[in-house]
Amino acid sequence: YSYIFDINDNQTEYIYQSWNGTDWVNNYRSISTFNSNNRRTVQISQTWSGTAWVNDSQYLYTFDTNNNLTERLYQTWSGTTWTNYSRSTSTYDSNHNRIEQVSQSWSGTVWVNQYRYTNTYDINNNMTQQISQDWSGTAWVNSSKVDITYNTNKDFLVYIFQNWDVSVWKNDSRYSFTYNANNDMTEYIYQTWDITVWKNSQKYSYVYNTNHDPIEYLYQTWDVTVWKN
C-alpha cells in the first residue's frame, strides 16, 4: 500500500499492489483532488490493465459556502466518458445541521428518487429524530423512524426505532443507555416491542479503571425473567 500526500497532508493518491513472486504489480489506484478548504472534491478509482491505469469509477463532491457537503455524485467509466450512476443531495439549517438527504439513481435521461432521510434537532443541535422514506414513483412514503433522547451531557439515553404500517408508526426496537458520574457508558440494553410492552433481549455492561479505560465487558441475554451471562 503506497500513499502520496499534498503539502496540507491531504491524501491525494493511494496505490494497492500485489506480489507476483518477483516484483510488485499494480492492482488498484485512487486519486483525489482537494479544494482550498482541504475538502475532497474528486475521487477517481482506477484498475491496472497490465500496461496502464484504466478509469473505473469516480465520486464528485460539491460544498456550499459553509463547507457543508451538498452533493455526492457517483459516476462509472463507460470506456470513453463518465456516466451518471447515483447521487446524494443534502440540505442544512442555519446551524449546519443536515436536515434532509435525498438519494437518487440515474435512469439514463433523468434522476429518479430512491429514498430520503429527514432529520430534526433540538436547541443543542442534537439530532432527536430521523425519518426514512422511500419513493413510490409519485410520492415519498414513510419507511422507518428513530427517536433519540439525550442527557444534559449530550449523551444518548434512548433510541426508539419504529416502522411505518399503512398509516401509523409502530414500535420495533429500543436501546437504553446508562452512564456513571464520569460520563462513561456503563450499560446499554436492547429491547424489542412485544404487542404492548418492551421486551428485554440483550444487555451490555462495562467497568472502567480510574483512567476511564474499559477493563471489563459483560454480555447478557434475557431469559424469561432474569438476565443470564
N, C-alpha and C positions, 0 to 999 in steps of 0.2 A: 504494500500500500504506500503510495507516494503522494505528497501534498505540496502545493505551492500557495503561498500567501502574498497579499499585496502589502504595501507599507502601513496599512491600517489594521493588519492582522486578519483581514478577511480571506477565507479560503477560496481562491479563485480556480484551483484545479485539483482534482483527485483522480489518481490512476490506480487501477487494480490490475495486477499481473499474476500469472501462474507460472510455475517452474516446469519446464518440459524435459528436464533431466540434465540439460547442459546450459540452459540460459533462461532468463525471464522473458515471457511472451505477453504482449499486451492483451488485455481482455475487455476492460470497460474503462471509460473515462467520463468524468463530469466536469463541465466548465461553467463557472459562474461569473456574472458581471454585477457590480455594485454601484449604487448612485452615491452622490456626495454626502449623504447621510448614513452611509455604510449599510444601506438596505439592499438585499439581493433583488435584482430586477429581472435577471435572466439566469436560468439553469438548464444547460443542454447536456443530455446524456448521449454518449456515443459508444459504439462497439467496434472492435478491431476486425477488419476484413481479412487480415493476413498481410496486407501491404499498406493499408491506410485506415484512418478513423472514419467511420460512417455514422451520420446522424441517426438517432433512434427516436428521441422524444425531447420535448422542452417544456419548461414552465416559464411563463411571463408574469411578473408581479407588478401591480400598479398601486401607488400610495397616494393619499391626499396630502394636503399641506401640513397636516399634523403628524405625518408619518404613520398613519393608520393604513393597514393593508385593505384596499377596496376591491381588488380583483386578483384572482389567481387563475390564469388561463393555461390549460394543458393542451399541447399540440403534438401530433405524431408526424414523422417524416415519411412522405409518400415516395421518395426516391429523387424527386426534383424540387419539392416545395413542402412547406409546413402546412398541415391540415388541422383545423379545429377538431377537438375531441370532447372536452368538457371545460367548464369554468365555474368558479365560485365567486360571488359578489357579496360584499358586506357594507352595511351602513352603521354609523356610530352616532351616539348622542354627544352633547357638548362636553361631557367628561371623558370622552374617548372610549366609552364602553360600547362594545359591539351589540347592537340591538336587533340586527337581522342578518342572516346569512342565507343566500339562495344558491342552490346548486343546479346547474343546467347541463344538458348534453347537446351536441351538435347533430342536427338531423341531416345535414348536407347542404341546407339552404338557410335554416334559421335555428336559433337557440330554443330548446324545449325545456320547460321546467321539470325538475325531478323531485326535489324536496327542499324544505325551508325550516330554519330554526329562528324562533323569535325569543329574545331574552328580555327579562325585566330585572331592574336593580333597585336596591334600597338607597338611602341617603349617604351610606358609607361606600357606595359603589360595589357592594357585594351582589352577585347575581342571585336573585331569590327565586327565579322561575325560568325554565326553558321549555318551550313548546315546539314539538317536531310535527311537521305537516308534510303530506305527500300530494303531488299534483295529480288530479283525477283526469285531466285532459281539458277541463274548463275552469276548475276552481281548486283552491287549496283545501285539503281535507285533514282534519286533526288525526294524529297518529299516536303520539305519546307525550307525556309531560313529566317534568321533575320539579318539585318544590323544595327549596333549601332554606333552612333557618340557621342562624349564627349566634354565638355568644358575644359578649362585649369585646372579646379579643379578636373577633372576626374569624374564629374557628368554626368549622362545620359542626352543627349539633344534630340536625336531622335531614336526611334525604328521603323524600317520598316520591316514588315512581308510580305513574298512572298510565293506563291505556285508554284510548277512545273507543267507546262501544256505541255505535249508531248515533247517539245524541248526548251521551253523558260520559264524564271521566270516571273510570273505575280503578280502585287501588290495585297495585300489583306487588310492590315490594317496598321495604323501608330499611334504611341504615341509620342507626343512632350512635353518637359518639360521646365519650366521656373523657375529661381531662383532669390532670392533677393541678396543684397550686402553681406549678412551674410551667403550666401550659403544655405539658407533654400529653399526648393521647394515650390513655391507659386502657381504653376498651372501645370496641365497636361491635354492635350487634346487628345481624342481618335477620330480617323478618319477612314473611310472605303473608299476603292477605287471604284469609280463610272465611269467605262469605260475609261475615260481620265483624271479625276481630283480626288483629295482627297475631300471627303465629310465629313463635321463635324458631329459628333454623340453625344459625351459626353464631358463635361468639369468638372474638379475638381479644386477648388480654396481653398487656405489655408491662414490664417492670424496668425501671431506669436506675442508673447509678447517679452519683452526685454531679456528674458532668452532663447529665441528661442523655447519656448513651443508653440505648436499649440493651439490657443484659438478659432478659428472659421474655419468651414469647409462648403463649399458650393458646391452642386452638381447641374449641369445644363444639359439640353438636347437641341439639335439644332432643331429649328422649322422653316424650310424653309430659313429664312434669319437672324434670331436672336437666341441668347441663352435664354432659359427660365428656371427659377428657378424650 
